[in-house]
Amino acid sequence: MLLNRYTKVLCISDFVFDDLNKQRWSNLARCRFFVNTSRFQPDPATRSRVRTALAANGRFVLLVAAHLIRWKGR
């Protein structure tokens, strides 16, 4: 009921979009500016090898991947 009052509901993943679509929401739109974490998962062997090489085992690691384009304000 809460989401019906909005003109559009932006879904940041295919999972959210598919789930709301199954519930017959008519005001859905995909927002492709977010990373779909179900598609981007590390290969366990490569992850282990890279973390060991960088002495990052047991540490929090943040990876930022960006494509800078003019309309986003570079």
PyMOL commands that set and color helices and strands:
alter all, ss='L'
color gray80, all
select helices_A, chain A and resi 3-5+14-22+44-53+70-72
alter helices_A, ss='H'
color red, helices_A
select strands_A, chain A and resi 9-11+28-30
alter strands_A, ss='S'
color yellow, strands_A
deselect
rebuild
show_as cartoon
